[in-house]
Amino acid sequence: MTQIYNFSTPMRATSLSINSELLEKSKALKMNLSATLEQALTTKLAANEADNWAKSNQQSIKGYSNFVDEHGCFGDEFREF
């Protein structure tokens, strides 16, 4: 899988709004908000990239599934389970 973003890119300050109760609870747990947001954004971006890949390869995936339905998987005759 490809890297979602360049980890060596410098940080940049930004302003955003967040639910005040959520912020207070996060601060009480001494959570690193920047790291938590980066992790959440990385997860969302990876899911989006996976969805886009599946959509762009839908025809090939369907073709392979049809082939397997008709002919079985390569090596089925050697399977011992």
N, C-alpha and C positions, 0 to 999 in steps of 0.2 A: 504494500500500500504506500502511496506517496505521502510525503510530509504535508500536513495541512497548512502550515505556515513556517516562516523562517524564524527559528528560536533565537537567533542572534540579533534580530532587529531590535533597536533600542526601544525602551518604554516611552510612552507619551502620556502626559497628564490629560485627563478628560473630565468632563462634568456630566453626571447623570443623576436621575432621581430614582429613589428607592423607597419602598414602604418603610415608614419610621420604626414600626415594631420589628420588622424583619432586620433592619439595621441594628437596633439595640440588642436583639438576641444574638446576632452574629458577633457584635463587639463583646458581649458578655462571654462568649466562647473563645474570644481572642482569635477569630478566624481572619486569615489573610484575604481580604476582599478582592484584591487584584488577582491573586493566584486562583481563587475560587471562580471568579468571572472568566478568567482565561480558560480554565478547565471546562466550564459550562459551554463557552463559545466554541471551543475545540470539539467537544462532543456533538454539538449541533451542526457544526460545519462538516464533520466527518459523516454524520447521518445524511446530510443533504448531498454530499458527494457520492455516497453509496446509492442513494435513491436515483441520482442523475445517471450513474453508471448503469444501474439496472434498467432504467428506462431506455437508455441509448443502446443497450445490448439485448433488449427484450426479444427481438426477432431471432437472434443467434441462440439465446437460451431456450426459446420455444423449439427451434429446430433441433437442438441437441436433445431436449427432452423427448421429442417425437422419435428420434433415432434410438434412444435408449429404450423407449416403450416397444419399439419394433424389433430391435436386435439385442437388447440387454446391454449391460455394462461390460467394458473390456475386462477380461480376466475372470468373469463369472464362473467359468468352468474350473478354475483353479482354487476357488474359494472353499475354505474348510469350516466355515461357521454358518 
